[in-house]
Amino acid sequence: MDDKQNNNDINGNDNNNKNKKNPKSMIVLIVISVVLTLLFWKVYNRISDGRTDEAPYSQFVQALDAGEISEVEVYSSQIKWVPKQGTGILSKTTYVTVPIADDSLALRLKTAADKYGTEYKGVDESGGAIFYSIISNVAIFALFFLFLNLMMKKGGGIMNVGKSNAKVYMEKKTGVTFADVAGEEEAKESLTEMVDFLHNPKRYLDIGAKLPKGALLVGPPGTGKTLLAKAVAGEANVPFFSMSGSSFVEMYVGVGASRVRDLFKQAAQMAPCIIFIDEIDAIGKSRDSRHGGDSEREQTLNQLLAEMDGFDTSKGIVILAATNRPETLDKALLRPGRFDRRVIVEKPDLKGREDTLKVHSKNVKMDETVDLHELALATSGAVGADLANIINEAALAAVRNNRDLVSQQDLIGAVEVVFAGKEKKDRLLSREEKRIVAYHEVGHALLVALQKHTEPIQRITIVPRTMGSLGYVWQVPEEEKYLVSKAEMEADIVTLLGGRAAEELKFASVTTGASNDIEQATRKARAMVTVYGMSDKFGMVQLEAVEGQYLDRSMALQCSDETATKIDKEVRDMIKASYVKAKGILSKHLDTLDSIAAFLIEHETITGKEFMEIFERIEGAKETKEAQPVQA
């Protein structure tokens, strides 16, 4: 069986069947074309003729004799006439009059033409006019027919609007197994049982166990939820139905529900198999009657719930779904018997990042300087997609520099590109701005070196980046940490305020460069007060709750306005105390600040090792000088 046969769509139609016409579809198409043609012709006549009203013959004769008509068209069955402007009759209206036997009509028309300038003509309705009318109608009908036929071919046809458009990957054609997924060992362990059931269902049925109907993959974007689902299909060696939640929803009510029915019908015919619905929150949001609802989405969700209740797990149908917004899903979707299992796909830890880097770099040529453990330490908080991007950026950098192997320097540079952006070579800072940025960044770095409970410095730079920063201090932890102490958070806040403190100590006026530092410091201080219970004034009370756990992690206050005012004051006091501490520390080491800032201005980028060598040399000389006895 070749690839083309393996990747047939869910309707199971081969290439020959796709070219066959559906008689019902053709009939519906013809009927719709006729209706649309008639409507179009009616609208066209109304637009071209303006408003048309009927009028009695007596009104026509009276208006003609009074010179109130500008144009007259005489047909065999009717007379069309248009009144002049300012005659008291609606001048933009075309009137239609049914004629009667009147031998004086020709004389009346000639008199009106001579006396009032009325234009009149007779219209021949036989022969060429009738032929032209027929040809025009046929042409319009043909155009509508062609347009609808093209639209139906593109959309799968009117009779197929309720058909599921899921992609089916037969057997191992997903191209992914558990070996291709690293850093998510717990998630793989939870899904391995489902794979084993699909391989050996009798083993579980004999003891009376039932396969969970569905598993919900939950985690931040980029952690590999879709990749895990494909790996399950690859391991199980069964058909894999892949569809996005948004693919069910259309503008027509009932289409989504029809597609759900068709999807499960096809899956039942191909069991054992796996159904994967990506971004299920598109159809699975909680049904809320208070603010109105979306009829199409709710019907689709109701049909999905009914289908999940209706199929027999012993047939070997497994439903997998992925989302990064589990808090928005309907409770009925999450109850036992539907999605029985929730598999958390979190950001990888240190070992997970190192394993993920190994997977993504297995086909990349690297030299002996590469240390993936060091790179994993430098990418704390990165997800699998970030790590894959870093490896690729490093390979691209090696090619740009005409080298055949990727080095550790390429990888570290790629981390900066992914998280801070590329260097802006066209943005040249003035001499004064360069000094300000250098002192700002060295202020951060000095407070890292002069405080306990801080993380070592990897690099300091004052080269502008495309993501907006004019410079930054990059810190890398020595080991993976899962808990942060109060002392560490306080030290972080002081460090963040060090840039503004250095500016105030060395320049006549502060600048806008500390905006991001202030934002981060405020967020940390607020979290200490409202989330972590690290404030003596409020104690261990949760005053804010996290919303969007796997997305932006926004915070929502859960307190009165009076308490919120007190929270703001407590945060301001903490920031103020930290800023005073930062200025106090830096004011005692201004010579060190000057020396390192001068070195940074000259070199623009220095490593953490170079920074510590300068720092220790200057501080060591100061201690030696202070230790020498004063001679009388």
Buried (B, 14 or more C-beta within 10 A) or exposed (E): EEEEEBEBBBBEBEEEEEEEEBEEBBEBBEEBBEEBBEEBBEEEEEEEEEEEEEBEBEBBBEBBBEBBBBBBBBEEEBBBBBBBEEBEBEBEBBBBBEBEEEEEBEEBBEBBEEEBEBEBEEEEEEEEEEEEEEEEEEEBBEEBBEEBBEEBEEEBBBBBBBBBBBBBBBBBBBEBBBEBBBBBBEBBEBBEBBBBBBBEBEEBBEEEEEBBBBBBBBBBEBBBBBBBBBBBBBBBBBBBBBBBBBBBBBEEBBBBBBBBBBBBEBBBEBBBBBBBBBBBBBBBBEBEEEEEEBEBBBBBBBBBBEBBEEBEBBEBBBBBBBBBBBBEBBEBBBEEEBBBBEBBBBBBBBBBBBBBBBBBBEEBEBBEEBEBEBBBBBBBEBBBBBBBBBBBBBBBBBEEEEEEBBBBBBBBBBBBBBBBBEBBEEEEBEEEBBBBBBBBBBBBBBBBBBBEBBBBBBBBBBBBBEEEBBBBBBBBEEEEEEEEEEEBBBBBBBBBBBBBBBBBBBBEEBBEBBEEBBEBBBBBBBBBBBBBBBBEEBEEEEBBEEEBBBEEEEBEEEBEEEBBEBBEEBBEBBBEBBBEBBBEBBEEBEEBBBBBBBBBBEEBBBBBEBBBEBBEEBBEEEEEEEEEEEEE
